Amino acid sequence: MADDDTSISQSAKSADATAWIYDEQGDLTDVFVDSVRAAIATDDVVLLRSYNEELHETDLARLLEALEPDERTRLIQLLGDDFDFTALTELDESLRIRILEELSPKQVAEGVRDLDSDDAVTLLEDLEPAEQAEILAELPPVERAAVERSLDYPEDSAGRLMQTEFIAVPPFWNVGQTIDYMREEAELPDEFYVLFVVDAAFHLVGTVALDRLLRSKRPTPIEAITDRDVETVKATDDQEDVARVFERYNLVTAPVVDDDGRMVGVITVDDIVDVIEEEADEDIRRLAGVGDEATSDSVVHVARTRIPWLLINVATAFLAASVIGLFGATIEQMVALAVLMPIVASMSGNAGIQAMTVTIRAIATRDAASKAALRAIGRELAIGLVNGLAVALVVGLAAGLWFGSVDLGVVIGVALVLCLLIAGVAGATVPLAFHRLKIDPAVASGVIVTAITDVAGFFVFLGLSAWWFRLL
């Protein structure tokens, strides 16, 4: 009981010691950031190192984001060998590049030497080739070769994602030899979960989990406890496909092999979490037409990336306006149509975006095969009909009471049913069509679906109104 009380007391003291560093949400406090700024201004290395000891690499990255550009570089220089370059992997690409460009190749190389190969690749892959070459030239030959080999693989591939440090043993060793090797070998990964069993040509034979190794007697041959049913990924596989393999088989780690089946690296689940976040963030940005911009990008850069999509929207808006112009005389005769048009555009647009989002998600998760695609279109038709009837009833009654016209209520009600049917079909078919054409549906679908729902919505509503009131 006394031990428990001591542990609780120590935890409380630790919490008190960092209370001024982190707020209730776990973010760095303004007081702490200002203290760091003051220490940088006075070159107080001792104080900065004491602050650095309290920070996780992720929090160190958040600190760098909070500082001014010249303060970031100065902080890294003052901390010297105590600065953990892993923190730079937590920053967005543009900010990371700016910081690396402010440091000398020798400084960067010294920091990279202490990193796992996958983190080293993350730091260097976005730099210009000339800058990469300068930094790589400062690395020892063995480490330089490992990083260069990973950089040779395509961008966003398993080869860029993998860590080249792993433990490989031959199948003819026994448990005792393997344990002794791990105790005596200095160059081992900091963290590992399995051993990889390879033949003389480094072809993967299987894996041995650490728990199984430690529970086996020393004379037991490694081959006898090797699991040969292993999910592997190729170095050239896209990182999104690798993430899907991890998700499907609930993997913690996976070996990476080349085209000849030789093992070249390993990917762990912490890397996959970053991939999933990156891909999700990328899809959300593309759906909004904002590209790969980051909060640290300049106003000019962000504006330049958004302008093309805004101009495309201008073109589709003019198309919708031209449809409205076709029915100018009808609108002049009944001003209520102009009042109700935004309702039609809003409802059909929202329905189209809903269907489009669900379809793009199905494509991303590989749930939109040929038969599934047809079912998706049929499903959206049914949903559009049900939603259209529900919305038509509410809006039709409201419009009829508002303007004192049963005919107007009927017209907008029927128009909404048709518009939501069209929106559902457009939202499902447009992403599928782009996917078949090998075009990323997350990039192009939004503009096209919006154009279809606006044009179709106005044409159906105004065309139906013109026809209906001509009959009266």
C-alpha positions in Angstrom: 0.0 0.0 0.0 2.9 2.3 0.9 4.4 1.7 -2.6 1.1 2.6 -4.2 0.9 5.9 -2.2 4.5 6.7 -3.2 3.7 6.1 -6.9 0.7 8.3 -6.7 2.7 11.0 -5.0 5.4 10.9 -7.6 2.8 11.1 -10.4 1.2 14.2 -8.8 4.6 15.9 -8.5 5.3 15.1 -12.2 2.0 16.6 -13.1 2.6 19.7 -11.1 6.1 20.1 -12.7 4.6 20.2 -16.2 1.4 22.0 -15.4 2.8 25.3 -16.7 4.0 23.6 -19.9 0.7 22.0 -21.0 -2.9 23.3 -20.7 -6.0 21.2 -20.0 -6.2 20.1 -23.7 -2.5 19.0 -23.8 -1.4 22.0 -25.9 1.7 24.1 -25.0 0.8 27.1 -22.9 1.6 30.7 -24.0 3.6 31.1 -20.8 5.9 28.2 -21.8 6.3 29.3 -25.4 7.2 32.9 -24.2 9.7 31.4 -21.8 11.4 29.5 -24.6 11.5 32.7 -26.7 13.1 34.5 -23.9 15.7 31.8 -23.5 16.5 31.8 -27.2 16.9 35.6 -27.1 19.5 35.3 -24.3 21.2 32.2 -25.7 20.4 30.3 -22.5 21.4 26.8 -23.6 21.1 25.3 -20.1 17.5 26.4 -19.7 16.6 25.4 -23.2 18.0 21.9 -22.7 16.0 21.6 -19.5 12.8 22.6 -21.4 13.7 20.1 -24.2 13.9 17.2 -21.7 10.3 17.7 -20.8 9.0 17.6 -24.3 8.0 14.6 -26.5 9.1 14.8 -30.1 5.5 15.7 -31.1 5.3 18.6 -28.6 8.7 19.8 -29.8 7.3 20.0 -33.3 4.3 22.0 -31.9 6.8 24.3 -30.3 8.6 24.9 -33.6 5.3 25.8 -35.2 4.6 28.4 -32.5 8.0 30.1 -32.9 9.1 32.7 -35.5 11.3 31.4 -38.4 14.5 32.8 -37.0 13.7 31.5 -33.6 13.2 27.9 -34.9 16.6 27.8 -36.5 18.3 29.4 -33.5 16.6 26.9 -31.1 17.9 23.9 -33.2 21.4 25.4 -33.2 21.5 26.1 -29.5 20.2 22.6 -28.6 22.8 21.0 -30.8 23.1 17.2 -30.3 20.1 17.4 -27.9 17.7 18.4 -30.6 15.7 15.4 -31.8 15.3 15.6 -35.5 12.4 13.2 -35.3 10.3 16.2 -34.4 10.8 17.6 -37.9 8.9 14.5 -39.3 5.8 15.7 -37.4 5.7 19.1 -39.2 3.9 19.7 -42.5 6.1 19.5 -45.6 6.5 23.2 -46.4 7.5 24.1 -42.9 9.9 21.2 -42.6 11.6 22.2 -45.9 12.0 25.8 -44.8 13.7 24.7 -41.6 16.0 22.2 -43.3 17.0 24.9 -45.8 18.1 27.2 -43.0 20.5 24.6 -41.6 23.8 23.5 -43.0 24.1 20.1 -44.7 26.5 19.0 -42.0 24.0 19.9 -39.2 21.2 18.0 -41.0 23.4 15.0 -41.6 24.4 14.9 -37.9 20.7 14.9 -37.0 19.8 12.3 -39.7 22.4 9.9 -38.4 20.5 9.3 -35.2 17.2 8.6 -37.0 15.7 5.4 -38.2 15.9 5.1 -42.0 12.2 5.7 -42.6 12.4 9.0 -40.6 15.5 10.0 -42.5 13.8 9.4 -45.8 10.8 11.5 -44.6 13.1 14.4 -43.9 15.0 14.3 -47.2 12.5 13.2 -49.8 10.9 16.6 -50.3 14.2 18.5 -50.7 15.7 19.3 -54.1 18.1 16.7 -55.5 21.1 19.0 -55.1 20.3 19.6 -51.4 19.7 15.9 -50.9 23.1 15.1 -52.4 24.9 17.6 -50.1 23.4 16.1 -47.0 23.9 12.5 -48.1 27.5 13.3 -48.8 28.0 14.0 -45.1 26.6 10.6 -44.0 28.8 7.5 -43.4 28.7 5.1 -46.5 26.5 2.4 -44.9 23.9 4.9 -43.7 24.0 6.8 -47.0 23.5 3.7 -49.0 20.4 2.7 -46.9 18.8 6.1 -47.3 19.6 6.4 -51.0 18.1 2.9 -51.7 14.8 4.0 -50.1 14.8 7.3 -52.0 15.2 5.4 -55.2 11.7 3.9 -54.8 8.6 5.8 -56.1 7.1 8.5 -54.0 4.3 7.3 -51.6 5.5 3.7 -52.0 6.2 1.1 -49.4 10.0 1.5 -50.2 9.8 5.1 -49.0 7.8 4.1 -45.9 9.8 1.2 -44.7 12.5 1.0 -42.1 15.7 -0.8 -43.3 16.8 -1.7 -39.8 15.4 -5.1 -38.8 16.5 -8.4 -37.2 17.0 -11.2 -39.6 18.3 -14.7 -38.6 18.9 -17.9 -40.5 16.5 -20.9 -40.0 19.3 -23.2 -38.8 20.1 -21.2 -35.7 18.5 -22.2 -32.4 16.7 -20.0 -29.8 19.8 -19.7 -27.7 22.0 -18.5 -30.5 19.3 -16.0 -31.5 18.9 -14.6 -28.0 22.7 -14.3 -27.6 23.0 -12.5 -30.9 20.3 -9.9 -29.8 22.1 -9.4 -26.5 25.6 -8.9 -28.1 24.7 -7.1 -31.3 24.9 -3.3 -30.9 23.3 -2.3 -34.2 19.7 -3.4 -33.6 16.4 -1.4 -34.0 15.3 0.5 -31.0 11.9 -1.3 -31.0 10.9 -4.5 -32.7 8.1 -7.1 -32.4 9.2 -10.0 -34.5 12.3 -11.6 -35.9 12.5 -12.3 -39.7 13.8 -15.7 -40.8 15.7 -15.5 -44.1 17.7 -17.9 -46.3 21.3 -17.4 -47.5 20.0 -15.2 -50.4 17.9 -13.1 -48.0 14.6 -14.5 -49.3 12.0 -14.3 -46.6 11.2 -17.7 -45.0 8.9 -16.5 -42.2 8.7 -14.7 -38.9 9.1 -15.5 -35.2 7.2 -13.4 -32.7 9.2 -12.3 -29.6 6.8 -13.9 -27.2 7.1 -17.2 -28.9 10.9 -16.9 -29.0 11.1 -16.2 -25.3 8.8 -19.1 -24.4 10.9 -21.6 -26.3 13.8 -23.6 -24.9 17.3 -22.6 -26.0 18.1 -25.7 -28.1 14.9 -25.3 -30.2 15.7 -24.7 -33.8 14.4 -21.4 -35.1 12.9 -23.2 -38.1 10.6 -25.2 -35.7 9.0 -22.0 -34.4 8.9 -20.0 -37.6 5.5 -18.8 -38.8 5.5 -19.2 -42.6 2.1 -17.7 -43.2 3.2 -14.1 -43.5 1.6 -11.2 -45.3 4.2 -9.3 -47.2 4.2 -6.1 -49.2 6.3 -5.2 -52.2 8.6 -2.2 -52.0 6.9 -0.7 -55.0 3.3 -1.0 -53.6 1.5 2.2 -53.0 1.3 3.2 -49.4 -2.5 3.4 -49.5 -2.6 -0.3 -50.6 -0.2 -1.2 -47.8 -2.4 0.6 -45.3 -5.3 -1.5 -46.6 -3.3 -4.7 -46.0 -2.7 -3.7 -42.4 -6.3 -3.0 -41.9 -7.5 -6.2 -43.5 -5.2 -8.5 -41.5 -4.9 -6.5 -38.3 -1.1 -6.3 -38.7 1.4 -4.7 -36.3 4.3 -5.1 -38.6 4.9 -6.3 -42.2 8.0 -7.3 -44.1 8.8 -5.5 -47.3 10.3 -7.5 -50.2 11.7 -6.7 -53.6 10.5 -8.2 -56.9 12.7 -11.3 -56.3 11.2 -11.9 -52.8 14.3 -10.7 -50.9 13.6 -8.8 -47.8 14.6 -5.2 -47.9 12.8 -3.6 -45.0 9.9 -3.6 -42.5 6.8 -1.3 -42.0 5.3 -0.9 -38.6 1.8 0.2 -37.6 2.8 3.6 -36.4 3.9 4.5 -40.0 0.5 3.2 -41.2 -1.4 5.5 -38.8 0.4 8.4 -40.4 -0.5 7.2 -43.9 -4.2 6.8 -43.0 -4.2 10.3 -41.6 -2.3 11.7 -44.6 -4.6 10.0 -47.2 -7.8 11.1 -45.4 -6.5 14.7 -45.1 -5.6 14.6 -48.8 -9.1 13.4 -49.9 -10.9 16.0 -47.7 -8.7 18.8 -49.2 -9.3 17.5 -52.8 -13.1 17.4 -52.2 -12.9 21.0 -51.3 -10.6 21.9 -54.1 -7.8 23.2 -51.9 -5.0 20.9 -53.0 -2.1 20.1 -50.7 -1.9 23.5 -49.0 -0.8 23.7 -45.4 -1.4 26.3 -42.7 2.2 27.4 -42.9 2.0 28.2 -46.7 2.1 31.8 -47.8 -1.1 33.7 -48.7 0.1 34.0 -52.3 0.8 30.3 -52.7 -2.6 29.3 -51.2 -4.4 31.8 -53.4 -2.7 30.6 -56.5 -3.7 27.0 -55.8 -7.3 27.9 -55.2 -7.9 30.2 -58.2 -8.2 27.4 -60.8 -11.0 25.7 -58.9 -12.8 29.0 -58.4 -12.6 29.8 -62.1 -14.1 26.4 -62.9 -16.9 27.2 -60.5 -17.4 30.5 -62.2 -17.8 28.7 -65.5 -20.4 26.3 -64.1 -22.2 29.2 -62.4 -22.5 30.9 -65.7 -23.9 27.7 -67.2 -26.6 27.6 -64.5 -27.3 31.3 -65.0 -27.8 30.7 -68.7 -30.5 28.1 -67.9 -32.3 30.6 -65.7 -32.1 33.1 -68.5 -34.0 30.7 -70.8 -37.0 31.1 -68.5 -36.7 34.9 -67.9 -40.2 35.5 -69.1 -41.7 32.9 -66.9 -39.9 34.3 -63.8 -41.2 37.9 -64.7 -44.8 36.6 -64.7 -44.4 34.8 -61.3 -41.8 36.4 -59.0 -42.4 33.6 -56.5 -40.3 31.3 -58.7 -37.2 33.5 -58.1 -37.8 33.3 -54.4 -38.1 29.5 -54.5 -35.1 28.8 -56.8 -32.5 28.8 -54.1 -34.5 26.1 -52.2 -34.3 23.8 -55.3 -30.6 24.4 -55.9 -29.8 23.9 -52.2 -31.7 20.7 -51.8 -30.5 19.1 -55.0 -26.9 20.2 -54.4 -26.8 18.7 -50.9 -28.3 15.5 -52.1 -25.7 15.2 -54.8 -22.8 15.9 -52.5 -24.1 13.2 -50.0 -24.3 10.6 -52.7 -20.9 11.6 -54.1 -19.2 11.4 -50.7 -20.6 7.9 -50.0 -19.5 6.7 -53.5 -16.0 8.2 -53.2 -15.6 6.5 -49.8 -16.7 3.2 -51.4 -14.1 3.6 -54.2 -11.4 4.4 -51.6 -12.2 1.3 -49.6 -12.5 -0.9 -52.7 -16.2 -1.6 -52.1 -17.2 -0.3 -55.5 -16.7 -3.3 -57.8 -18.7 -3.6 -61.0 -21.8 -5.3 -59.4 -21.4 -3.1 -56.3 -21.4 0.0 -58.5 -24.7 -0.9 -60.1 -26.2 -1.5 -56.7 -24.8 1.8 -55.5 -26.6 3.7 -58.3 -29.8 1.8 -57.6 -29.5 2.5 -53.9 -29.0 6.2 -54.5 -32.1 6.2 -56.8 -34.2 4.7 -54.1 -32.8 7.1 -51.5 -33.4 10.0 -53.8 -37.0 9.0 -54.3 -37.7 8.6 -50.6 -36.0 11.8 -49.6 -37.6 13.6 -52.6 -41.1 12.6 -51.5 -40.4 13.7 -47.9 -38.9 17.0 -48.8 -41.5 17.6 -51.5 -44.3 17.2 -49.0 -42.8 19.7 -46.5 -41.6 22.3 -49.1 -44.7 22.0 -51.2 -47.0 22.7 -48.3 -44.9 25.5 -47.1 -44.7 27.2 -50.5 -48.4 26.7 -51.1 -49.3 28.3 -47.8 -46.7 31.1 -48.2 -47.8 32.3 -51.6 -51.4 31.1 -51.4 -51.1 28.9 -54.4 -51.8 25.1 -54.4 -50.4 24.9 -58.0 -47.1 26.4 -57.0 -46.8 23.9 -54.1 -47.5 21.0 -56.4 -44.9 22.3 -59.0 -42.1 22.7 -56.5 -43.0 19.4 -54.9 -42.8 17.4 -58.1 -39.6 19.3 -59.2 -37.9 18.4 -55.9 -38.7 14.7 -56.3 -37.2 14.8 -59.8 -34.2 16.9 -58.7 -33.3 14.6 -55.8 -33.5 11.6 -58.1 -31.1 13.3 -60.6 -28.8 14.4 -57.8 -28.6 10.9 -56.4 -27.7 9.4 -59.8 -25.2 12.1 -60.6 -23.5 11.8 -57.1 -23.1 8.0 -57.7 -22.2 7.9 -61.4 -19.8 10.8 -61.7 -17.2 9.5 -59.2 -17.5 6.0 -60.7 -17.0 7.3 -64.2 -13.9 9.2 -63.2 -12.6 6.2 -61.4 -13.0 4.1 -64.6 -11.1 6.8 -66.5 -8.2 6.6 -64.0 -9.0 10.1 -62.7 -9.0 10.7 -59.0 -12.8 11.1 -58.2 -12.0 13.2 -55.1 -10.4 15.9 -57.2 -12.9 16.3 -60.1 -16.3 15.0 -58.9 -17.3 17.9 -56.7 -17.3 20.5 -59.5 -19.1 18.3 -62.0 -21.8 17.1 -59.6 -22.5 20.6 -58.4 -22.8 21.8 -62.1 -25.2 18.9 -62.9 -27.4 19.5 -59.8 -27.6 23.2 -60.4 -28.3 23.1 -64.1 -30.8 20.2 -63.8 -32.5 21.7 -60.7 -33.1 25.0 -62.4 -34.1 23.5 -65.7 -36.6 21.0 -64.1 -38.1 23.5 -61.7 -38.5 26.4 -64.2 -39.3 24.2 -67.1 -42.0 22.4 -65.1 -43.3 25.7 -63.9 -43.5 27.2 -67.4 -45.4 24.1 -68.7 -47.8 23.9 -65.7 -48.8 27.5 -65.7 -49.2 27.5 -69.5 -51.8 24.9 -69.1 -53.8 26.9 -66.5 
